[in-house]
Amino acid sequence: MPSLMTSSNCQEQPPLTLTHSDAQLSGHRPRWDLTIAICTYNGEARLPAVLRCLQACYDHRTADDRPVMSWGVLVVDNNSRDRTAQIIQSFQADPDYPVPLHYCQEPRQGLAFARQRAIETATSEWVAFVDDDNLPQPDWVVAAYQFTQACPQVGAFGGRVLPAFESEPPTYFAQIACFLSVNERLPATSFLYTRAARLLPPGAGLVVRRAAWQACVPPELSLCGRVGDWQLASEDLEALTYIQNGGWEIWHNATMQLRHQLPQSRLTRSYLLNVVRGTGLARHRIRMVRLPAWQRPLFWGLYLLNDVQKALRFYLCHRDRLETDVAAACQWEFLTSSIKSPFFLWRYR
């Protein structure tokens, strides 16, 4: 396991072992040290694999085999129309499933609302967001808890997110990986995300200090996630930007690793363009949240001018490839959607 990058606020911790709480989970809020929140919409087919991976996390032991903390899983059902509830009930009723499992519903459609429900329902100091298509490594929970002990000033942190393909990926995947919450190229050493870098971890596998979220993140974000015709992304970046603005540190934890399942349907041209479009249309909001209110009117125009210049240069260089090169088409979609972003968001609100 790679060592943590040491600083005045982060230091090495000895190996730890995690256990679960013996509390019954029907009828009251779970009381754990760490809550693994799975926000799902129609996750019937995907959830069993995630829950089995978390079982492997429970079975994982370090050398000293000492119980150190309690943890469990909270599934937030975001208006599913399939058998998601029945799947959770079957795992809860399984005497061989060792991880405590709690279930709640969030009727407001959107990943941002589901995550907010997880924050409000959990009582733990830390909440880890695992999507219903994420497969954590067996040591993922241990690595997450170790990091919370090593960095007392951290407000949130993410880990490595690797792709899990069902078939051979396209040759251009590396150029569009960031739009699919994949960050496999990040270094094997933990580091602090600085404000100047304008880079933050994706929501897949994100661990947040619940007190930092409650103190800094509005109960309703402007970006609620991909819902219906409004395929806006970056709700995770909006929340993290508020936490960073509040003075909390945000880190990359190189010891945490999970895999993001990417079926062939998510690598088609139409799907990728839709994902990229939603990311570009949300860009203005992320930019404005990063700025003090008095700077926003000035930078609004400067960002727009810069985006137009970038789009023109890109079009002049790559216009002949836009119909045949998916990576070029995605980049063009991102640039043009960024130009539309402030006007689209005004209409969206």
N, C-alpha and C positions, 0 to 999 in steps of 0.2 A: 504494500500500500504506500503510495507516495507520501512524503512528509509534508506537513503544512508549512506554508511560507510564514516565517516568524516575523513579528513586528512588536511594537510596544503593547498591542492589544491582543495578539494571537500567540499562543504558545502550545507546544506539544502536550498531549494528554496521554496517560497510560491506556492500554486496551480496556474496553468496557464490554459488558454483556447486558443485553436487554431482555426483559421479561414482559408479561402482559398482566393486566389487572384482572382480578377474579370477580369484579362487580358484574351483576346482571345488567343487561343493557336495554331492557324493555321498560319504557315508561319514564326514564330520567336521563339527564345529560351525562355523558361519559366523563369520568375524572381520571385523566391520564397526564403524564409528563409531556408526551408527544402524541399528537393526533395526525394520522395519515388520512387526509381528506381526498376522496375520489368524487369529483363532480362529473356526473354522467347524464347523457341524453340518449335514450334508446341504446343502452350499452349491454343488452342481453347477451350478445355474441362475444363481446370483448371482456366483460368483467371477470369471468371465471379464470382466465389466464393471469390477470392482474392479481386477483386474490390468492392464487396459488404461488405467485412470486413473493407476495407478502408473507405467506406461510413459510417459504424458504428463508425469508429474513428472520422470522421468529425462531426457526430451527437453527439458524447460524449462531455459533458460539465462539467466543474468544478463549484464550488459553486458561484464564483463571475461573471462567464459568460462574461468575457471581452476579446475582440479580442487582441491577443498578437503577433501572427506571421502569415505569409502566408505560405502555403504549397500546394503541388500538386503531381501528379503521372506522372512519365515518364516511358513509356513502350518501352524497347529496343528489337526490333524484330530481333533475331539472325538467319536470313535465314529460317524462318518458311515456311513450304510447305502446311499448312492448312489454315483455315479461321481466323487466329489470327488478321490480319489487319481489317477484317470486324467486328469482335467482338469489337475491340477498337472503330471503327467508330460508332457502334450502341450505345455504352456508351456515346461517345462524343455528339451524337445527342439527347440523352435522356434528356429532360428538367428537369426531376426529379432527375438526378444524380448530386449532388452538388459539387463533387470534381473535380477541373480542371485536365484535362487529356491530356497529350502530347504523341506523338508517333514518334519514329525514327527507323531507320534500321541500323544494323551492318552486313555487308556481310561476314566478316571474321568469320568463325565458331569457337566457343569456348566461354565459360563463361567469361574468362579473357578479351577477346576482347570486349564483350558486356558491361562489367563493366567499361572498359576504355572509351567506347563510352558514357556511362552515365556521367562519370566524365567530359568529354570534352563538353558534351551538356548542362549540368546543369550550372546555374550561382549562385546557392545558396551556402551558407557557408558550409552546411551539406548535405550529400547524404546518404540515408538509402537504403540498398539493401534488397529487399523482393523477394524471389523466387516465381515462379508461382505456387508453391504448398505449400506456407506458408499462414497461416490464423492468422493475428494479432488480439490480443484482442482489445476491443473498446478503452481502455485507452493507447494503445501502442504508438501512435504518441505523445500524451501529455507527457507520461513518457520519451520518447526519447528527446523531446525538453527540458524538465526540467533538464535532465542530462547534456545537452550541456551548460546550464546556471550555473550548480553547479560545473562543473569541467573545469576551463579555460585552463588547460594544456593537456586535453585529445585529442588524435589524432584519436582514434577509440574506439568503445565499442560495445559489444553485450549483448543480454539478454538471458532469459531462452527459450529454444526450446523444446517443449513437443511433443510427438508423437500423431498423430491422426490416429488410425487404422480403417480400414473398416471391420475388423473381429478380432477375438481373436488373440492376438500376440503369437508367439512361446515362450515357457518357457525360452529359452536362450536369449531373446531379449536384456536384460540388458548387456550381455557380448559383443554384437556387436553394441549397440546403438550409440557409438561414431563415427562409420563409416558412419552413416546415419544422421549426423548433429543434433543429439539429445543430449541435455545436461541438462536434467531435474533434475539431482542429484546435480547440483551446489547449493551453499547455498542461502538462502533467504536474504542475506546481500550483498551489492555491494562490490567488492574488485578489487584491482589493479593486473593485470597480470605482474609478474616479469620475467625478462629475465632468472633468475636461474631456474624457474619452468618449462621452455620450454613448456608452455601451452598457447594457444591462442583461442579466440572464433571462432566458425564456421561462414561461410559466410552468412548463413540464418539469416536475421534480423540484419546484421552488419550495424552500423552507422559510417561513416567516415567524418573527417574534410577534405573538398575538397583540401584546401591548403596543408595539410600534405601529402595527396596522390600525388598531383602534384609535390611536392618538393622531395619526397622520392621514389616513385614507378616508375620504368622504364615504358615507354609507351608500351613496349612489354615484358611481363613476359616470363620466360622460360617454365612455365607450363600454358597451355592455357585452360585446362579443358577437360572434357570427349568428345572427338570428334572421331567418326568413330571407327577405330580399335585402336586408341591411347586413351585408357581410363584412362588418367592421371588425378588424383585429386590434391587437396591441392593448387590450384591456389590462394585461399583466404588466406591460411597461408603464401604463398610466399609474397603476397602484404603486409600483416600485419607485417611480419618480417622486411621488408624494412622500414615500418613506425616506428616500435620499434627501429630499428637500428639508425633511424634519431633523436632519443631522445624524441619522443612523448610517452605519457602514453597511455596504452590500458587497458580498464576496463571491468568488468562484471557489467552490470546494472540490478540488481535484480528486479527492478520495471517494466521492459519490458518483455512481455511474448507473444509468438506466438506458433501456432501449425503447425507441419510439417506433411502433409498428406502422409501416408504410405499405399498404396494399397497392397493387397496380393501379387501382382506380384513382389514387391520389397522385399519380405521376403522369396523368394525361394532360395534354395541353390546356383543355378547357378548365379542369380543376385547378391547375397551377395558376392560370391567369386570374381566376376568381379569388384565390388566396392572396396573390400579389396585389390585386386591385384593392382588397379590403385593408391590407397593410398600408398601401399608399394613401388611401382616403382618410386613414386615421392619423397620418403623420403630423398634420398641423396641430392637432390636440396635444400630442406628446411634446412637440416643440414649445408650445405656449406654456404648458405646465412647468417646464424647466426654467422659465424666465420669470423674473419679478413682474408684477402687473404693469409697472410704468414703462418697461422695455418692450412690451408686446406690440403696441402700435407701430413702433419703428421696425422691429425685426420681422413683423408680418410681411411688410413690403420687400425687405431685403431677402427673406427666404423665397418669396414668390419669384423675384427677379432671378435669383440664383438657380431656381428650379427650371425656369424657362430656358436659361442659357444652357444648362446641362442637357435638357431635352433636345434642344436644337442641335447641339454638337453631336449627341448620340444619334439622332435621326440622320444627319448628313453622313455619318460614318457607317451606319448599319442598316440603312433603309432597304437595301437589297436582300437582307437576311431575315426580315421580320416575319415573313410568311413561312419560312422553312426552318429557322433556328429558334427552338423553344426558349432557350436561355436568353437570347436577344429579345424575343417577344416579351418575356417576363420583365426584363430590365426596362424596356420601353413602357410597359404597362405601369410599372412602379413610378417611373418619372412623370408620366402624364397624370396618373392618379394623385401624385403629390401636388401637382399644380392645381388640380380640381379640389383638393382636400379642404381648404378653408371655406369654399363656396358650398361644397357638399355638406359639411358639418353645420353650416348655418341653416341649411334646409332641413337637415336631419333633426336638429334640435327643435 
